[in-house]
Amino acid sequence: MSSAAQLREPDLAWRVPQKWVYMAASAEYDGSGVTAAPFRVLGPLEVSGELGAVYVAPGRQEIVLGALVLELNRVVETTYLVDVIWDHDPPKTARTQVQICVSRLRKALADGGVDATIETRAHGYVLRAPEDATDLGNFRRLVAEAHALARDGLKVHAVDALRPAIGLWRGRCLAGVPSEVLAGMAAQLDESRLEAVETCMRLELELGRHEHLVGELQQLVASHPLRERLRGHLMVALYRSGRQAEALDAYHQGRAMLSEELGLDPGRELRDLAQAILTDDADLALAEPAEPRSLVATPLSEAVQERGADPNPVVTPRQLPADIGDFVADDVIVSAVCDAVTEGREKGQLNVVLVLGGPGVGKSTLARHVAHRLATEYFPDGQLYCDLRGPDGQPMLPAQALGRFLRALGVPGQAIPDALDERAEMYRSLLADRRILVLLDDAVSESQVMPLLPGTGSSGVLVTSRGQLTALPGTRRFDLEPLSPEQGVQLLGRIIGERRVESEREAARALIRLVGGLPLALRIIGARLAARPHWSLISMWHRLENEHRRLDELAYGELSIRASLSLSYDGLAAADRRLLCLISLAEGTEMPSWLGAALIDDRTPNPADLLEPLIDRRLLDITAMDQGGEFRCGLSQMVRTFAHERLPAEIPEAERTGAVRRMVGGWMALAERAHKEIYGGAYTIVTGRAERWYPPEDYVRRCLRDPLGWLESEQTNLLNAVELAARSGLDELCWELATTLVTLFEARGYPELWERTHQVALTAVQEAGNERGQAAVLGSLGTLHLHRGEHEAAGPYLSAALEIFERIGELRGQALCLRDLARIERHHGDDDRALALYESAERNFVRAQDVIGRAHVLGEMAHITMRRADFARTRSYLDEALGICRSAGFDRGQALALRRLGQMLMYQQQYEAAERTLLEVLAMVRASGDLVGAGYVLHDLGRVNAHLRRVGQAVEYYSQAARIRERILDHSGVAAVRADIVAILGRPRTSVG
């Protein structure tokens, strides 16, 4: 090498990491002096640490580790790991088995002293390690550096980078790892090795090293006899070594093999090279050994042109469907997709970008728009397009798609191989070093896409799919959401005119809400309105308002929401179709993961797994995480309408009723459990005979760590369940669930919901002739009127309920009614009558073994004895009530007893002690979210401060109490607080203490 060339070539020692060095040998290369990473996948899977080789159990652990290493420092979803382990029909315990594998791998890596950790993420795992911790990463880095050096004319050092990169290979990638999915990825990586070998051979030929390459190339051609580029390199090496006859013999051997095995002739490049060797073409001579011309990549076609022959120019495909002029989408998403398709191409990185979303969300439209935006500047050599769904709605076979692409690239039909692998090889060869964008629309599976990926990074790939496609390696994923209200208005305006939309802007927004912002639905609406200028937007809304006709209205020409949804629906297994239809019975915007299992009566410990196929097909959307750590999901308005339409055909009526019974029974089981967690047992509530459906116990425990918070968070679903039970004729479940929810309504102050659910339940039990249910609901409505301070209205309800309870012998129900009737007597000033009723209630609570009901009555009796200044008896009642509540773990009861104690201290004029006690109670009720209790305690604190002549503080407490009483519609309570405010403001504004 010349001194000038030496000056141009930088010292590349820094380019090869020196953390681990080993002697690597392969069948074809001496890889000495290359880096040895702790994770090695370029051959059989190997791991090493500070303590030497790390044993990884064959089978599932090998597969999981291999998948994590291939995606180093990127999250690998659990669903993907399940797919790579089990090619078909994973067991129900698949996720658990993956967790066990990860746990054992963590231990193996830690025990072996490997500088890496496996971290848990929301939906999967990530292997966290330095970037040079895998031989694959080092291989890619060295190859990228070699390409950069070659472009700069530094061919010697380019070869010096490629040789150690190739030397990292110890055999086929992940050899022996039993996974079809990983095998497909490994085959793609094996292809990248051969491409590196071909590049290395070409560069060394250009450096004049032909005599030293002959033996090596002969071995390579023997191992890969169908790779024409390697055979061409061998022919050039033999020719330049003065072995012209052997060079021609190598060509004839290759031609005979192609003809015998494939029925094909060699490609034009190899034929032209053979002709140049036969005629001793001067262009084959090595003019400048230090910096020769490329003798395989470019000179052959030039030589043909110089002889005046037809060079058969390369075909430039332009297959993209037309872009649309009224395109509307999130500009941030569009820019991000464009960047993802184009970034890193200068490093030889193949970018595969996935645009994912449910039916009608605009995936194809966005992908086509992006493809048109990038085509001219970034992919001038052509654009390939294929709708992988196929014209008949069935998934297109990869071989069919490759046949279309090969014809578009100029390959005659008779020259296209039959075998999928051979078509894929020919396709990758034609795309090598060309800048072509491949748009794969509506892909169904990874196996459909993998053969259609180019082999080099000069091209880009854009894929749209309704599925997850998590097994595709090295992808960037973008999940599309429906249009926002403003974007929806913009789209309608572009279709029918902005003036028309502006004149009915609220109607436009209503239409957008009705279809959930789905772009396909809005396009159909726009098309129908554009075709009928005399239609108003509000008239279109009225047409769509009828849910039974909505899908009929959302069709125009070839556009149809029903047809779009049917593609996803028909692709589901029969069990998943049934589940989707049943889920449409659940009202509300979101649902917990256990509900699907209840609908089909599946007792699996992992009910969320049942929903995964629907989530994968984008028919069910993940909306949030619940208190149990499981995802919550929901149906879009369009999917719900579609599934509900299919329900009668899929599910007989008797099965639908059973599904509703189990679903409401699940809500009943959880609400009842929440009540027990709060009260320490099934106390102060009348129970019935409705059948419960119990979600997995582990899930229930996690959800109900904060039982009142859970009731609050599921309020909408619980209310819907009460109404659904009533409509479905499930009167027993209806009244039980309604009365159980008083636990929430009473503590958080929801009197309007209390009344709404009980009126629904009362109608249901009256129509069914359910006496027990009638009594329970009437008694609870009486309690509601007392909470509102409507004592006169409460009496008839309580008396009617008591009569039924006495007739059917329900002791707890009698006790509850007697307790509340006593409150009415107290309101009328008849404490003796009230005390007698309380004593009767206490006896019934004792007989019913309801300790919390008894504790509550003791507190109310204490209030009467307190007003009579019988403080010893008052203290006795309160101590007993407090002890019961503490023993049962009923915090709200403890707060109530302590509040009565604070009131007693007020009666005894021990105001400072009363204030301390009441402040303790206030902290307790606020911590538990007991809004009603907070209102009572704040009123008491106002009175204490009034006695202490702290006017400002008293008014503040009173004001807070009044706001709470107003919120819970306690009108008499509000009046009492305002009266106290008036009273204190009439005193001198002096502050004491």
Secondary structure, DSSP 8 states (H G I E B T S, - for coil): --HHHHHHS---GGGS--SSEEEEE-SS-EEEEEE--SEE-SSS-EEEETTEE----TTHHHHHHHHHHHTTTS-EEHHHHHHHH-SS---TTHHHHHHHHHHHHHHHHHHTT-S-EEEE-SSEEEEE--GGGBHHHHHHHHHHHHHHHHHTT-HHHHHHHHHHHHHT--SSTTTT---HHHHHHHHHHHHHHHHHHHHHHHHHHHTT-HHHHHHHHHHHHHHSTT-HHHHHHHHHHHHHTT-HHHHHHHHHHHHHHHHHHHS----HHHHHHHHHHHTT-GGGS-S-SSS---TTTSHHHHHHHHTT---------B------TT----HHHHHHHHHHHHTTGGGT--EEEEEE--TTSSHHHHHHHHHHHHHHHH-TT-EEEEETT-TTSS---HHHHHHHHHHHTT--GGGS-SSHHHHHHHHHHHHTT---EEEEEEE--HHHHGGGS-SSTTSEEEEEESS--TTSTTEEEEE-----HHHHHHHHHHHH-HHHHHHTHHHHHHHHHHTTT-HHHHHHHHHHHHH-TT--HHHHHHHHH-TTTHHHHSEETTEEHHHHHHHHHHTS-HHHHHHHHHHTTS-SS-EETHHHHHHHT---S-GGGGGHHHHHTTSSEEEEE-TTS-EEEE--HHHHHHHHHHHHHHS-HHHHHHHHHHHHHHHHHHHHHHHHHHHTSS-S------------HHHHHHHTTSHHHHHHHTHHHHHHHHHHHHHTT-HHHHHHHHHHTHHHHHHHT-HHHHHHHHHHHHHHHHHHT-HHHHHHHHHHHHHHHHHTT-HHHHHHHHHHHHHHHHHHT-HHHHHHHHHHHHHHHHHTT-HHHHHHHHHHHHHHHHHTT-HHHHHHHHHHHHHHHHHTT-HHHHHHHHHHHHHHHHHHT-HHHHHHHHHHHHHHHHHTT-HHHHHHHHHHHHHHHHHHT-HHHHHHHHHHHHHHHHHTTBHHHHHHHHHHHHHHHHHTT-HHHHHHHHHHHHHHHTS---B--
